[in-house]
């Protein structure tokens, strides 16, 4: 698995997003995501059909052996792959994860996690994406997880809570 790498984010022949402002839309949605903020994750790259998210190590995101917790690894992988898919969706659409499968292939040991998501097959309703999540230790990346994900596009549904509702108020939006 070590040699299986996703293509770089900036590739020739990259998919063309239907929304020319896709990067601002992805960044805005990421900024509204309380989970990413709570974890301390940063959106570091956005390209058509590809996203990178980084998360610095701290004890609050670790498990009992000092590695990044598997749930945290899955969470940033879900967001990286999800936003990769969202970058190709129409401007008036929202996105939800339908399912994902993750293989944890090595301990997530390092100073930082990097999740790189990309679109495998965009679709009008369902989009298939993948993410690779790396632990970075002393500048060296080690693949620690591989994820495959299915997303659903929700056309005509704003990306955010219903109008006037604040996240965390009166239950989930």
Beta strands, then each sheet from edge to edge (+ up, - down):
strand 1: 41-47
strand 2: 50-56
strand 3: 94-104
strand 4: 112-121
strand 5: 126-137
strand 6: 140-154
sheet 1: 1+ 2- 4+ 5- 6+ 3-
end
